[in-house]
Amino acid sequence: MDSLAALSLYNWLGQETGVYIPLVDLLQGYSIETIATVIHNKLNERHQVVSSTAKEEYMDTDLIKENEIKLSHNSNYTGIENIICLQDPQQSNSSVFFCITEQSSTNTDNLNKLFIDKISEQQNETKSVVVYAIKMPPVTSTSTSARDMILQMRRIQPRGPYQLVAIRNKQEEIIAHEMIKQLKDHLMIIDSRLLLLDN
């Protein structure tokens, strides 16, 4: 990797994760696996520090700041393991929908039927949309769950617009409303909308 590529990677990793790997290490040819391990270890260390600090000082960690990962004492760092791509037409101008679900992401047939068919009915644009399903974590608090899901969603799509989809009158709707609220209030992302589907 040349110095320009290393500098770009250094800046991108710092903005996305808050972890800055020394440029000299990147220039020495760290593998992708090594970079991932270093980032994972530093985020886990940060989580442990934040956990102990939160317990000692009763800090409020519910606020999210743009391009910063803040972990509360009752959440774990998560990448995108709770997200599955249900449909990607490989078109550059496709709309992206994030569907909030309690169902396991391993059962893609049910998720396809549940979300893609219903989005098609309401939006008349199924073939040209990208659809992701985000499995809800065990709900400890609505704000914490929403924050963790936003962090995962932003790993797929760092900037808006965000189009969330949830089933009406279920826990998914409550979490989706909280996600929209946090996107607007804490991240100042006003270009987000919620599509509610009937069960």
C-alpha positions in Angstrom: 0.0 0.0 0.0 1.4 3.4 -0.9 1.4 6.3 1.5 -1.6 8.0 -0.1 -3.7 4.8 0.2 -2.5 4.3 3.8 -3.5 7.9 4.7 -7.0 7.4 3.1 -7.5 4.2 5.0 -6.2 5.8 8.3 -8.7 8.7 7.9 -11.6 6.4 6.9 -11.1 4.0 9.8 -10.8 6.9 12.2 -14.0 8.5 11.0 -16.0 5.2 10.9 -14.8 3.6 14.1 -13.0 6.2 16.1 -9.9 3.9 16.1 -6.7 5.3 14.6 -4.1 2.7 13.7 -0.7 4.3 13.4 0.3 5.1 9.8 3.6 3.4 10.2 1.8 0.1 10.9 -0.5 0.5 7.9 2.5 1.2 5.7 4.3 -1.9 7.0 1.6 -4.0 5.3 -1.0 -4.9 7.9 -3.4 -7.5 6.5 -7.1 -6.8 6.5 -7.5 -9.5 9.2 -4.9 -7.8 11.4 -6.6 -4.4 10.9 -9.9 -5.9 11.8 -8.5 -7.6 14.9 -6.8 -4.3 16.1 -10.1 -2.4 15.6 -12.1 -5.1 17.4 -9.7 -5.2 20.3 -9.6 -1.4 20.7 -13.4 -1.2 20.5 -13.7 -3.9 23.2 -11.2 -2.1 25.4 -13.2 1.1 24.9 -16.4 -0.8 25.8 -14.8 -2.0 29.0 -13.6 1.4 30.0 -17.0 3.0 29.2 -18.7 0.2 31.2 -16.6 0.7 34.3 -16.8 4.5 34.0 -20.6 4.4 33.5 -21.0 2.2 36.6 -18.8 4.5 38.7 -20.1 7.9 37.6 -23.6 6.9 36.4 -22.9 8.5 33.0 -25.7 9.0 30.5 -24.6 7.3 27.3 -27.8 7.6 25.4 -26.6 10.4 23.1 -25.2 9.6 19.7 -22.8 11.9 18.0 -22.0 11.8 14.2 -19.2 9.4 13.4 -18.5 8.5 17.0 -19.3 5.2 18.7 -20.3 5.5 22.3 -21.2 2.3 24.1 -23.3 2.2 27.2 -22.8 -0.3 30.0 -25.6 -2.5 28.6 -24.7 -2.7 24.9 -22.1 -4.6 23.0 -20.2 -3.5 20.0 -21.9 -4.9 16.9 -20.8 -4.6 13.3 -23.5 -5.7 10.8 -24.1 -9.3 12.0 -27.8 -8.5 12.6 -28.3 -7.2 9.0 -29.1 -9.3 6.0 -29.5 -8.2 2.4 -32.9 -9.4 1.1 -32.6 -7.8 -2.3 -30.0 -5.9 -4.2 -30.6 -5.2 -7.9 -27.1 -3.9 -8.4 -28.3 -0.6 -9.7 -26.5 2.6 -8.6 -29.6 4.7 -8.2 -31.6 2.2 -6.2 -33.7 3.3 -3.2 -32.5 1.6 0.1 -35.0 0.3 2.7 -34.1 -0.9 6.2 -36.7 -3.3 7.5 -36.9 -3.6 11.3 -37.8 -7.2 12.4 -37.9 -9.4 15.4 -37.6 -12.5 13.2 -34.3 -14.3 12.8 -32.3 -13.2 9.8 -31.7 -16.9 8.8 -35.4 -17.3 7.7 -35.1 -15.2 4.5 -38.1 -16.7 2.8 -40.5 -15.3 5.5 -38.6 -11.9 5.5 -38.8 -11.7 1.7 -42.5 -12.4 1.8 -43.1 -10.0 4.7 -41.2 -7.0 3.5 -40.5 -7.1 -0.3 -44.0 -8.0 -1.2 -45.5 -5.4 1.0 -43.1 -2.7 0.0 -44.0 -3.6 -3.6 -47.7 -3.1 -2.9 -47.2 0.3 -1.2 -44.3 1.7 -3.3 -44.8 0.2 -6.7 -41.0 -0.1 -7.1 -39.8 -3.5 -5.9 -37.4 -4.4 -8.7 -35.3 -1.3 -8.3 -34.9 -1.2 -4.5 -32.3 -2.5 -2.1 -33.9 -4.1 0.9 -32.0 -5.0 4.2 -33.5 -6.6 7.2 -32.2 -5.6 10.6 -32.9 -8.0 13.4 -33.8 -6.2 16.6 -31.4 -7.0 19.5 -33.0 -8.1 22.8 -34.7 -4.9 24.0 -33.0 -3.6 27.1 -34.2 -0.1 26.5 -35.8 1.4 23.4 -33.2 4.1 23.1 -30.3 1.7 23.4 -31.7 -0.7 20.9 -32.5 2.1 18.5 -28.9 3.5 18.9 -27.3 0.1 18.3 -29.4 -0.5 15.2 -28.6 3.0 13.8 -24.9 2.2 14.2 -25.3 -1.0 12.2 -27.4 0.6 9.6 -24.8 3.4 9.1 -22.2 0.8 8.4 -24.2 -0.2 5.4 -25.2 3.3 4.4 -23.1 6.0 6.2 -25.3 8.9 5.0 -29.0 9.4 4.4 -31.6 9.4 3.2 -32.8 6.6 5.5 -36.1 4.7 4.7 -37.2 2.5 7.6 -39.9 -0.1 7.3 -41.7 -1.7 10.3 -44.9 -3.6 11.0 -47.7 -1.5 12.4 -48.7 -2.0 16.1 -45.7 -4.1 17.0 -42.4 -3.6 18.9 -40.7 -2.9 15.6 -42.8 0.2 15.1 -41.8 1.5 18.5 -38.1 0.9 17.8 -38.4 2.4 14.3 -40.0 5.6 15.7 -37.2 5.9 18.2 -34.6 5.4 15.4 -36.2 8.2 13.3 -36.2 10.5 16.4 -32.5 9.8 17.1 -31.6 10.3 13.5 -33.3 13.7 13.5 -32.4 14.9 17.1 -28.9 13.6 17.7 -27.5 13.1 14.2 -29.4 16.0 12.5 -30.4 13.7 9.7 -33.8 15.1 8.6 -33.9 13.1 5.4 -35.4 9.9 6.9 -38.9 8.4 6.7 -40.8 5.5 8.1 -43.0 3.2 6.1 -45.5 1.3 8.3 -46.9 -2.0 6.9 -50.0 -3.8 8.0 -49.4 -7.2 9.5 
